[in-house]
Amino acid sequence: MRVKLPDITEAALSPIAVRYIEAVDLQDGYTRHFKVLPYNGLGKGYRNVPTYFEEVVPGAYTLLLRRTAKTIYANPTRVPTLNVQFDPPSSTLAPSAADQIGYKFFLQMRGQDPVALENPRKELPPLYGVHANAMRKFVRLHQLDYGNPNHLIKIVEQWNMLAK
């Protein structure tokens, strides 16, 4: 993670050397909390790699966010015989390349490793346990959509309030 320091210099913080980061956006004053947790989603052969997760909703049921960047090129070349897209070396320097930011939510329950939420609408309700009826009523009453990130945050906040 690259961080701009108050004296205008930059520092790179490795998830191996840092366990927790609190970052304040100087423009709007918003504080973000990042935790370093083991992550297995980097591909085959990568197990329990220390990775930064943004702690969006703290509590017994912690909602975490992981951002990923993927470079997209405007003019990919197609190989007709293989029917596969590839980016020729010259396209890596093309000004038409842009980073696409992806967001993926994770749930960490009571100190366990984070679990990716691929389909929160189907994955969360079975986990509510004794709070299932109250959570179902809350979602209906406020017309919340599990696919909307802001609604998902409200849902997990309510779940944490009920779990206290």
C-alpha positions in Angstrom: 0.0 0.0 0.0 1.4 3.4 -1.0 0.7 6.2 1.5 1.4 9.9 1.2 2.9 11.3 4.4 2.2 14.8 5.8 5.6 16.0 4.6 4.6 15.1 0.9 6.8 12.0 0.7 5.4 8.6 -0.1 5.9 5.4 1.9 5.2 1.8 0.9 3.7 -0.3 3.7 4.0 -4.0 3.4 1.2 -6.2 4.9 3.9 -8.3 6.4 5.3 -5.4 8.4 2.0 -3.8 9.3 -1.0 -5.3 11.1 -3.4 -2.4 11.1 -3.6 1.0 9.3 -5.9 4.0 10.0 -5.9 6.3 7.0 -7.5 9.8 6.9 -8.5 11.3 3.6 -7.2 14.9 3.8 -9.9 16.2 1.4 -13.0 15.0 3.2 -11.7 13.9 6.6 -13.1 10.3 6.1 -11.2 7.7 8.2 -10.6 4.3 6.7 -9.4 1.3 8.7 -7.4 -1.4 7.1 -6.7 -4.8 8.7 -4.1 -7.3 7.5 -5.6 -10.8 7.3 -4.7 -14.1 5.6 -6.1 -14.4 2.1 -6.3 -17.5 -0.2 -7.9 -15.9 -3.3 -4.7 -15.0 -5.1 -4.6 -18.2 -7.1 -3.2 -21.7 -6.9 -0.2 -22.0 -4.6 -0.9 -18.9 -2.6 -2.3 -19.8 0.8 -2.7 -17.5 3.8 -1.0 -14.5 2.1 -1.1 -11.4 4.3 -3.4 -9.0 2.5 -5.0 -5.6 3.2 -8.8 -5.5 3.8 -10.7 -2.3 4.5 -12.9 -2.8 7.6 -16.2 -1.3 6.5 -18.4 -2.5 9.4 -16.6 -3.5 12.6 -18.2 -5.9 15.1 -18.9 -9.5 15.7 -19.8 -9.8 12.0 -17.2 -7.7 10.3 -17.8 -6.6 6.7 -14.6 -6.2 4.9 -13.8 -4.7 1.4 -11.0 -5.6 -0.9 -10.3 -3.5 -3.9 -8.5 -4.8 -7.0 -7.3 -3.1 -10.1 -7.3 -4.6 -13.5 -5.8 -2.8 -16.5 -8.2 -2.7 -19.5 -6.9 -1.9 -23.0 -9.1 -0.2 -25.5 -7.7 -2.1 -28.5 -7.0 -5.8 -27.7 -5.9 -7.9 -30.6 -7.6 -11.2 -31.4 -5.8 -14.3 -32.4 -8.3 -15.9 -34.9 -6.9 -19.4 -34.6 -7.1 -19.5 -30.8 -10.0 -17.2 -30.4 -8.3 -15.7 -27.3 -7.7 -12.0 -26.5 -4.2 -10.9 -25.7 -2.4 -7.6 -25.3 0.7 -7.2 -27.5 3.7 -5.7 -25.8 3.2 -2.3 -27.6 -0.3 -2.0 -26.1 1.0 -1.9 -22.5 2.3 1.6 -23.3 -0.8 2.7 -25.1 -2.5 5.8 -23.7 -5.8 4.1 -24.1 -5.1 1.7 -21.2 -7.1 2.3 -18.0 -7.4 0.7 -14.6 -10.8 -0.7 -13.7 -11.3 -0.9 -10.0 -13.2 -3.9 -8.7 -14.8 -4.3 -5.3 -15.3 -7.5 -3.4 -16.9 -7.8 0.0 -15.9 -10.4 2.6 -17.4 -11.4 6.0 -15.3 -12.2 9.0 -17.2 -13.9 11.8 -15.8 -13.7 15.4 -12.1 -14.0 14.6 -12.3 -16.5 11.7 -10.6 -16.0 8.4 -12.6 -13.7 6.0 -15.0 -15.4 3.5 -15.8 -13.9 0.2 -19.4 -12.9 -0.3 -20.1 -13.9 -3.9 -23.9 -13.7 -3.5 -24.8 -11.9 -0.2 -28.6 -12.3 -0.8 -28.2 -16.1 -0.6 -25.2 -16.4 1.7 -26.1 -14.1 4.6 -29.7 -15.2 5.6 -28.6 -18.7 6.6 -26.0 -17.2 8.9 -28.4 -15.0 10.8 -29.4 -17.8 13.1 -31.8 -16.7 15.9 -31.9 -13.2 14.2 -33.3 -14.5 10.9 -36.9 -13.2 11.4 -35.8 -9.8 12.7 -33.3 -9.4 9.8 -35.9 -10.4 7.2 -38.3 -7.8 8.5 -35.6 -5.2 8.6 -34.6 -5.8 5.0 -38.3 -5.7 3.8 -39.2 -2.6 5.9 -36.3 -0.5 4.6 -36.5 -2.0 1.1 -32.8 -3.0 1.1 -31.1 -4.7 -1.7 -28.2 -7.1 -0.9 -26.6 -6.2 -4.2 -26.3 -2.5 -3.3 -23.0 -1.8 -1.3 -24.6 0.9 0.8 -27.6 -1.3 1.6 -25.3 -4.3 2.5 -23.5 -2.0 5.0 -26.8 -1.2 6.6 -27.8 -4.8 6.8 -24.5 -5.9 8.5 -24.7 -2.9 10.9 -28.2 -4.0 11.9 -27.1 -7.7 12.3 -24.3 -6.5 14.6 -26.7 -4.5 16.7 -28.9 -7.5 17.2 -25.9 -9.7 18.0 -24.9 -7.5 21.0 
